[in-house]
Amino acid sequence: MRQLREHPLTTLGGLLAVAFVLFMCSGIPALKNAHHGTNLVLGNICWFGFLLTALVFVIAGVYTLAHRTGHARSAS
């Protein structure tokens, strides 16, 4: 949480970059159309990793917004 409070743009940008890479990897035809084996496992890791990273990005964004709004209210 300290990293998110001190460097929100860097942290959110890193999460967004990781989510983008995982999303693009999950769309590789060999991984996307696999029905068994290693390619299926890698495709699932990429897809569910993307979903988890996107969820963390949304939660971190809401936290950052709430934290900044709280500071703005207490300053005035």
Secondary structure, DSSP 4 states (H G I P E B T S, - for coil): -HHHHH-HHHHHHHHHHHHHHHHHHHT-HHHHT--SSHHHHHHHHHHHHHHHHHHHHHHHHHHHHHHHHHHHHHH-
